[in-house]
Amino acid sequence: MSTAWEHFLERNWLTLHAVVVAFGLVVYVMASRALYQRRHPSAAIAWVVMLTLLPYVALPLYFMFGSRKVPLGQRRALSSTTVVRSEGPDDLGAWCRRLAGAMGLANATSYERLHIHRDGREALAALRELIEGATRTIDLCTFVFARDALGRDIGERLMRRAHDGVRVRVLLDGFGVWLGGHFDLGMLRAAGIEVVKFVPALKSAVRGLNLRNHRKMLIADGARFWSGGRNLAEEYFEGGPQRSAWHDLSFDAAGPLARQAQQRFDIDWEYAALRPAERGAIVAPIVDVVDGEPLAQLIPSGPDQLDDTVHALLVSGAFMARQRILAVTPYFVPDETLTMALTLAARRGVAVDLVMPAKSNHRLADMARYRPLRDLARAGARLWRTPHMVHAKAVVLDDAVALVGSANLDARSLFLNYELMVAFYREEDVRAFATWIEGERALARPYRPTTPGLVRDLAEGLVLWLAFQL
């Protein structure tokens, strides 16, 4: 029997190989159409070539890593039908709100008592205050929940509140949960806390192993909102015995903005839990623009959005800015479009300042950043490197818009991860975020790139080939 099968394979190997290749290409085309994927031409060509030459390897890899958008039927957005009209060509804030609305995002809404945390101590105090002050619900979404002193402290506080009768839900990324030592989730569940993993890494290749939830927020009673770039680990706050504190940016606020964040959490929870949320989604109100009223707008980005929302706002903002673009990020691996937008802004006289760590915790990302940094330096942008690890993610456009949250200025954050940014529009608060970034810039040293040698240039090119995974 085996001999007959071997003869069959020998005579029909090319035909079977052609069938596998054809099947792989059909899967690629159908998935790209059905999931409305938007790929860079080079990425599309690479997948087609791999599926043609190495289908037995490429096809499993495509199922695991090839998708970057979830099916349309699984997308739910905080959309509204009211579109804010610009008052003039230089009204950058109204432009941002209009563009976000055109991409199906919720309208800007008001907020109260914005508190920008100066450091990890203030951020931790605000987080603890929200946990201890909640009376009905606590909803936490984070990428990393470390098994260190900080993680244990937050976990114990959450368990005490659950014992007090507060409903506590914890949403953890299915891959991030393994970072930081893997917190004891069984202990949380035993205390009555509902815990859900967002696309567990070893259980759900169909839902996108490479699509991670990087959003970070805590909502208390649907009325108070804590967010930013911090994970729940010692280094993101005050440090520990063996870990120095990183510089990070977070904030908290109250009011309708918190209710929008609550609705976003409910949508993510429903998707991760594979069942409808038990608590009805809180409908975010449509708010008309009123002069002098503080306005902010949730900007979720990722596979659940039809457009690459944060990327679109950054590129368009670079073209719209008139005075300055002030940015801070731990990892700078932008695509060619964002790099071009920033360099053109610098060439037309916009003050472009980029603050980043001299050495981050991601060595490959550090290597990949030098080519775009050289492009920016040649265009006249000012580059700054801090001696410490800075993990903050924020971009300020003139004094009109501050984008603050979880998204890095790299391809993974802008095109693959589920991210959450908030666009603040009140000039006073925009300047306050700018002041925080300028404080980091004051601690940094100017960076002036040098021309790389052949080996270094080749190494950078190879690393950039993997830019989407950094």
Phi and psi in degrees as a GROMACS rama.xvg file:
@    title "Ramachandran Plot"
@    xaxis  label "Phi"
@    yaxis  label "Psi"
@TYPE xy
-64.9954  -36.4382  SER-2
-64.6394  -42.4047  THR-3
-62.4936  -39.9786  ALA-4
-65.787  -39.1001  TRP-5
-63.9178  -40.8447  GLU-6
-64.1085  -38.5513  HIS-7
-62.8202  -43.0982  PHE-8
-65.0728  -39.8507  LEU-9
-62.1558  -40.1484  GLU-10
-77.5197  -26.4073  ARG-11
-120.988  17.2194  ASN-12
-60.4652  -45.8458  TRP-13
-62.2407  -38.4206  LEU-14
-65.2497  -44.7713  THR-15
-64.375  -39.7877  LEU-16
-62.041  -41.8153  HIS-17
-63.1475  -36.139  ALA-18
-65.6388  -42.6615  VAL-19
-63.5206  -43.7009  VAL-20
-61.231  -46.637  VAL-21
-62.3368  -41.6951  ALA-22
-61.0952  -44.5694  PHE-23
-61.4532  -42.6012  GLY-24
-68.2934  -37.1706  LEU-25
-64.6153  -43.2199  VAL-26
-59.3275  -43.2245  VAL-27
-61.9705  -48.3414  TYR-28
-65.0227  -45.4784  VAL-29
-66.003  -42.057  MET-30
-65.6335  -39.8521  ALA-31
-63.3798  -39.7574  SER-32
-73.1206  -47.3389  ARG-33
-66.8191  -37.8756  ALA-34
-93.2332  0.976271  LEU-35
53.7066  52.9679  TYR-36
-75.2906  143.664  GLN-37
-122.921  106.7  ARG-38
-114.089  150.911  ARG-39
-64.4732  141.843  HIS-40
-52.3119  -38.9067  PRO-41
-64.5557  -37.254  SER-42
-67.0131  -41.7015  ALA-43
-62.6658  -44.028  ALA-44
-62.3196  -40.7301  ILE-45
-62.2428  -42.6799  ALA-46
-65.3449  -41.8906  TRP-47
-63.1562  -43.8978  VAL-48
-63.8231  -44.9791  VAL-49
-64.2188  -42.3804  MET-50
-66.9395  -25.2799  LEU-51
-82.7102  -43.8715  THR-52
-89.0443  -35.8968  LEU-53
-130.54  60.0807  LEU-54
-63.0589  -31.8883  PRO-55
-70.3577  -25.3505  TYR-56
-94.1918  -43.135  VAL-57
-69.2567  -35.9309  ALA-58
-65.1933  -48.3462  LEU-59
-60.6229  -38.2695  PRO-60
-64.2536  -36.3793  LEU-61
-65.8735  -40.9306  TYR-62
-62.4959  -33.1578  PHE-63
-85.284  -38.5463  MET-64
-125.208  -4.47538  PHE-65
-80.0115  -22.6077  GLY-66
-91.0821  142.632  SER-67
-131.193  4.79377  ARG-68
-136.277  138.24  LYS-69
-81.8236  159.82  VAL-70
-56.8857  149.986  PRO-71
-55.2348  -36.9159  LEU-72
-66.7256  -17.6091  GLY-73
-98.0882  2.82171  GLN-74
-95.6002  131.538  ARG-75
-132.599  130.195  ARG-76
-121.962  158.4  ALA-77
-88.5299  71.3392  LEU-78
-98.1432  160.321  SER-79
-142.633  166.194  SER-80
-97.3484  -8.48169  THR-81
-86.4608  128.777  THR-82
-112.589  128.745  VAL-83
-79.6853  127.42  VAL-84
-92.1446  141.798  ARG-85
-70.8534  142.079  SER-86
-86.0169  -8.25585  GLU-87
175.282  168.325  GLY-88
-66.0334  -22.3639  PRO-89
-100.214  5.84788  ASP-90
-82.6442  82.7693  ASP-91
-66.4124  -36.2959  LEU-92
-63.0511  -44.6808  GLY-93
-65.7797  -35.6784  ALA-94
-59.9435  -44.6626  TRP-95
-63.22  -42.7016  CYS-96
-65.4693  -38.5136  ARG-97
-67.228  -42.8389  ARG-98
-64.7608  -42.3805  LEU-99
-61.7739  -40.723  ALA-100
-64.886  -36.7462  GLY-101
-65.9129  -23.0209  ALA-102
-92.4934  10.9401  MET-103
85.3904  12.887  GLY-104
-87.3638  160.204  LEU-105
-66.8262  150.913  ALA-106
-62.1431  158.257  ASN-107
-60.3959  147.053  ALA-108
-135.621  172.515  THR-109
-85.2608  167.95  SER-110
-150.537  165.676  TYR-111
-134.209  153.552  GLU-112
51.1223  50.6517  ARG-113
-65.5449  130.197  LEU-114
-127.344  110.288  HIS-115
-89.3705  120.454  ILE-116
-76.5382  125.438  HIS-117
-70.1588  -32.1511  ARG-118
-157.062  -175.591  ASP-119
-65.1828  -31.3002  GLY-120
-64.0409  -47.4669  ARG-121
-65.3901  -38.2023  GLU-122
-63.4727  -41.9098  ALA-123
-68.5437  -39.5825  LEU-124
-62.5362  -41.1096  ALA-125
-66.3123  -39.4919  ALA-126
-64.1951  -45.4458  LEU-127
-63.4175  -39.3154  ARG-128
-62.0384  -42.1873  GLU-129
-64.267  -41.0278  LEU-130
-64.2705  -47.0247  ILE-131
-72.57  -26.508  GLU-132
-88.2468  -9.05346  GLY-133
-67.9381  142.38  ALA-134
-114.731  -22.9793  THR-135
-123.1  -50.2492  ARG-136
-141.711  147.902  THR-137
-133.251  122.807  ILE-138
-121.92  122.622  ASP-139
-121.693  129.809  LEU-140
-125.158  126.661  CYS-141
-150.036  157.676  THR-142
-85.609  -43.008  PHE-143
-122.579  131.055  VAL-144
-125.231  94.2418  PHE-145
-76.6702  154.167  ALA-146
-95.6996  55.5524  ARG-147
-122.847  -170.416  ASP-148
-61.276  -39.8351  ALA-149
-65.6121  -47.4136  LEU-150
-60.964  -41.6106  GLY-151
-64.8465  -39.1415  ARG-152
-62.4814  -48.1191  ASP-153
-65.1307  -41.9819  ILE-154
-59.9332  -43.8845  GLY-155
-64.396  -38.6341  GLU-156
-65.1101  -42.3536  ARG-157
-62.9466  -40.4651  LEU-158
-66.3168  -39.5065  MET-159
-62.1029  -41.761  ARG-160
-66.7967  -35.8263  ARG-161
-62.9329  -40.0879  ALA-162
-64.9184  -28.403  HIS-163
-76.6402  -5.04636  ASP-164
100.453  2.63174  GLY-165
-78.3271  134.055  VAL-166
-78.1234  120.568  ARG-167
-117.602  128.173  VAL-168
-123.349  135.465  ARG-169
-124.249  123.362  VAL-170
-113.388  114.58  LEU-171
-117.055  141.811  LEU-172
-66.0851  141.033  ASP-173
-67.3699  -21.8469  GLY-174
-97.265  -42.8774  PHE-175
-60.6581  -25.4873  GLY-176
-61.5836  -24.5396  VAL-177
-83.0968  -13.6379  TRP-178
-82.5694  151.291  LEU-179
75.4499  18.0895  GLY-180
93.9007  0.533696  GLY-181
60.0097  92.0726  HIS-182
-58.8517  148.871  PHE-183
-73.6254  92.1104  ASP-184
-71.6471  -27.87  LEU-185
-60.3936  -36.1594  GLY-186
-64.5453  -40.2655  MET-187
-64.1107  -45.3652  LEU-188
-64.1939  -38.0177  ARG-189
-64.4001  -25.2902  ALA-190
-84.9551  -0.683302  ALA-191
97.3271  8.67707  GLY-192
-85.3071  134.008  ILE-193
-82.5208  124.28  GLU-194
-124.809  129.949  VAL-195
-132.288  136.493  VAL-196
-92.8112  133.686  LYS-197
-84.5754  105.668  PHE-198
51.7562  77.51  VAL-199
-53.7481  135.237  PRO-200
-62.6487  -30.4794  ALA-201
-102.292  4.5666  LEU-202
-123.123  -15.7738  LYS-203
-141.413  73.5321  SER-204
-67.7142  -28.9771  ALA-205
-63.7652  -33.4749  VAL-206
-90.1583  2.95449  ARG-207
102.145  86.4245  GLY-208
-60.683  -27.7953  LEU-209
-91.6156  -0.528817  ASN-210
-104.745  100.71  LEU-211
-104.793  148.8  ARG-212
-89.1667  106.455  ASN-213
-102.824  7.1441  HIS-214
-71.525  148.298  ARG-215
-136.932  119.037  LYS-216
-164.403  153.466  MET-217
-133.942  127.839  LEU-218
-119.092  128.453  ILE-219
-109.103  121.359  ALA-220
58.0157  21.8923  ASP-221
64.0764  14.6056  GLY-222
-128.165  -18.5377  ALA-223
-128.725  143.779  ARG-224
-137.036  125.363  PHE-225
-118.945  131.764  TRP-226
-158.667  177.889  SER-227
142.428  -144.698  GLY-228
-105.658  -0.83099  GLY-229
-83.6656  130.313  ARG-230
-86.8362  167.72  ASN-231
-89.5951  79.4436  LEU-232
-151.227  156.627  ALA-233
-55.2135  -44.2027  GLU-234
-64.7154  -21.1071  GLU-235
-83.1936  -6.81903  TYR-236
-123.466  -93.6082  PHE-237
-109.994  2.66763  GLU-238
80.5609  -177.946  GLY-239
-147.899  -172.341  GLY-240
-56.5635  -35.4522  PRO-241
-117.494  6.19536  GLN-242
-134.709  122.212  ARG-243
-76.87  155.504  SER-244
-73.957  135.131  ALA-245
-83.6447  156.352  TRP-246
-91.0054  122.712  HIS-247
-137.965  167.814  ASP-248
-124.746  127.735  LEU-249
-147.391  171.858  SER-250
-157.642  166.93  PHE-251
-140.728  153.749  ASP-252
-155.061  170.32  ALA-253
-131.77  174.696  ALA-254
97.5702  -160.281  GLY-255
-57.4492  -31.1876  PRO-256
-60.0903  -39.2428  LEU-257
-64.569  -34.5358  ALA-258
-69.3094  -34.8225  ARG-259
-64.1421  -41.934  GLN-260
-62.4731  -37.4909  ALA-261
-61.2669  -42.8238  GLN-262
-65.8256  -38.4725  GLN-263
-63.2783  -42.6859  ARG-264
-60.7219  -44.5218  PHE-265
-59.9742  -38.5842  ASP-266
-65.1409  -45.4742  ILE-267
-64.6788  -39.4287  ASP-268
-63.0878  -44.9306  TRP-269
-60.4531  -42.5921  GLU-270
-66.6845  -44.3148  TYR-271
-70.5473  -36.6193  ALA-272
-81.4961  -9.05991  ALA-273
59.3919  31.941  LEU-274
-156.973  156.002  ARG-275
-60.8086  143.461  PRO-276
-62.743  135.717  ALA-277
-67.1723  -34.8492  GLU-278
-92.7154  131.067  ARG-279
-59.8991  140.277  GLY-280
-62.8951  136.925  ALA-281
-80.0125  123.026  ILE-282
-76.2572  122.883  VAL-283
-74.2141  132.157  ALA-284
-75.1669  152.057  PRO-285
-87.118  125.886  ILE-286
-117.811  127.694  VAL-287
-75.3446  148.848  ASP-288
-74.0084  124.178  VAL-289
-121.329  130.959  VAL-290
-55.8133  130.537  ASP-291
87.3794  -11.2663  GLY-292
-83.8087  132.06  GLU-293
-67.6209  129.108  PRO-294
-124.859  143.83  LEU-295
-145.705  163.987  ALA-296
-144.83  126.223  GLN-297
-68.4815  132.083  LEU-298
-122.31  81.1196  ILE-299
-72.0601  145.054  PRO-300
-138.41  147.715  SER-301
141.852  -165.729  GLY-302
-62.4409  -19.5996  PRO-303
-86.7625  1.1886  ASP-304
-111.325  138.999  GLN-305
-63.4725  -40.4391  LEU-306
-103.11  161.593  ASP-307
-85.793  83.9352  ASP-308
-62.9406  -50.2293  THR-309
-65.2446  -42.2654  VAL-310
-59.9183  -44.4935  HIS-311
-61.5656  -41.7807  ALA-312
-67.351  -38.3293  LEU-313
-66.4007  -45.956  LEU-314
-64.1344  -48.7282  VAL-315
-64.7424  -39.1825  SER-316
-62.6993  -36.7347  GLY-317
-63.1747  -34.5257  ALA-318
-77.9287  -27.4957  PHE-319
-88.2064  -25.0165  MET-320
-60.7606  143.852  ALA-321
-113.437  -35.5373  ARG-322
-107.042  -51.7372  GLN-323
-154.078  154.23  ARG-324
-128.122  114.306  ILE-325
-117.275  119.549  LEU-326
-133.826  148.894  ALA-327
-134.037  136.018  VAL-328
-159.108  145.185  THR-329
-77.5112  -28.5192  PRO-330
-130.572  128.735  TYR-331
-123.545  92.1133  PHE-332
-133.529  68.5251  VAL-333
-76.8586  161.489  PRO-334
-78.6112  175.157  ASP-335
-64.5047  -33.5542  GLU-336
-66.7592  -47.014  THR-337
-66.7387  -38.8306  LEU-338
-59.9417  -44.7345  THR-339
-63.1356  -42.7265  MET-340
-61.4059  -41.6228  ALA-341
-69.7351  -41.4689  LEU-342
-66.3124  -38.9104  THR-343
-66.3977  -36.4512  LEU-344
-61.8015  -44.4526  ALA-345
-64.086  -38.7736  ALA-346
-67.9867  -28.0848  ARG-347
-92.8439  12.9676  ARG-348
101.245  0.695234  GLY-349
-72.3039  134.426  VAL-350
-76.0144  105.866  ALA-351
-103.191  116.031  VAL-352
-120.711  128.517  ASP-353
-123.586  121.395  LEU-354
-108.48  132.848  VAL-355
-154.703  163.847  MET-356
-74.8377  147.239  PRO-357
-60.8984  -40.8189  ALA-358
-136.551  121.808  LYS-359
-92.238  -173.942  SER-360
-87.1201  8.36304  ASN-361
-129.048  94.3315  HIS-362
-65.8292  -37.9381  ARG-363
-65.9218  -38.3393  LEU-364
-64.2824  -36.5209  ALA-365
-61.9362  -41.7897  ASP-366
-68.3088  -37.5044  MET-367
-71.3588  -18.2235  ALA-368
-80.3533  -14.6665  ARG-369
-70.8205  -33.4676  TYR-370
-64.6466  -52.1468  ARG-371
-63.0812  -31.4848  PRO-372
-64.5344  -39.2287  LEU-373
-64.3294  -38.5143  ARG-374
-61.7086  -43.9191  ASP-375
-66.1348  -41.2869  LEU-376
-63.2104  -41.3089  ALA-377
-64.0144  -28.8568  ARG-378
-82.2377  -8.91857  ALA-379
104.165  7.00091  GLY-380
-71.1599  153.766  ALA-381
-103.58  125.165  ARG-382
-112.096  135.777  LEU-383
-131.132  135.789  TRP-384
-121.693  124.586  ARG-385
-86.3449  147.549  THR-386
-72.3666  -16.0307  PRO-387
-108.194  167.699  HIS-388
-76.623  118.879  MET-389
-109.892  126.684  VAL-390
-112.699  7.5682  HIS-391
-71.587  151.709  ALA-392
-132.812  108.486  LYS-393
-159.368  146.775  ALA-394
-136.309  128  VAL-395
-111.459  128.829  VAL-396
-111.103  114.755  LEU-397
49.6984  -137.13  ASP-398
-113.814  25.8076  ASP-399
-106.626  -32.9708  ALA-400
-140.94  136.199  VAL-401
-125.649  116.469  ALA-402
-96.8434  117.737  LEU-403
-135.477  138.444  VAL-404
164.111  -131.463  GLY-405
-107.303  -8.86906  SER-406
-87.5434  125.16  ALA-407
-79.0086  164.055  ASN-408
-89.1559  60.8521  LEU-409
-139.084  165.834  ASP-410
-65.0341  -34.5887  ALA-411
-62.9418  -48.1419  ARG-412
-66.6342  -39.9996  SER-413
-80.3738  -21.4479  LEU-414
-127.324  -17.5197  PHE-415
-118.464  -47.1283  LEU-416
-74.4268  154.841  ASN-417
-79.0331  117.139  TYR-418
-125.108  163.502  GLU-419
-139.528  116.05  LEU-420
-114.419  159.602  MET-421
-124.436  129.373  VAL-422
-96.1192  116.549  ALA-423
-99.3638  138.896  PHE-424
-117.589  -14.9337  TYR-425
-73.2038  128.354  ARG-426
-57.4097  -40.2592  GLU-427
-59.9804  -42.5219  GLU-428
-76.7126  -34.9358  ASP-429
-58.8791  -43.8507  VAL-430
-66.4015  -32.7861  ARG-431
-65.5656  -41.542  ALA-432
-65.5842  -39.7244  PHE-433
-61.4334  -39.0766  ALA-434
-62.2289  -38.4003  THR-435
-62.1052  -45.3673  TRP-436
-64.874  -40.7702  ILE-437
-63.2892  -30.9837  GLU-438
-62.9655  -38.8948  GLY-439
-68.472  -39.3613  GLU-440
-62.7247  -34.9498  ARG-441
-64.6916  -24.9663  ALA-442
-89.72  -5.49606  LEU-443
-98.7713  168.934  ALA-444
-115.398  145.158  ARG-445
-61.8531  144.344  PRO-446
-115.697  126.292  TYR-447
-122.708  104.462  ARG-448
-62.4052  151.63  PRO-449
-114.053  160.388  THR-450
-70.2893  126.263  THR-451
-78.7511  157.611  PRO-452
-78.0055  177.09  GLY-453
-61.5125  -45.9771  LEU-454
-63.576  -44.453  VAL-455
-63.7392  -40.8053  ARG-456
-63.2692  -42.2592  ASP-457
-65.1427  -40.5311  LEU-458
-63.9853  -42.0079  ALA-459
-62.5146  -39.783  GLU-460
-63.3903  -40.6549  GLY-461
-65.1039  -40.4431  LEU-462
-67.1046  -40.7378  VAL-463
-63.5033  -24.6174  LEU-464
-62.2839  -26.2724  TRP-465
-102.903  19.9001  LEU-466
-56.4606  -35.3166  ALA-467
-65.4563  -21.9318  PHE-468
-94.6744  -3.14606  GLN-469
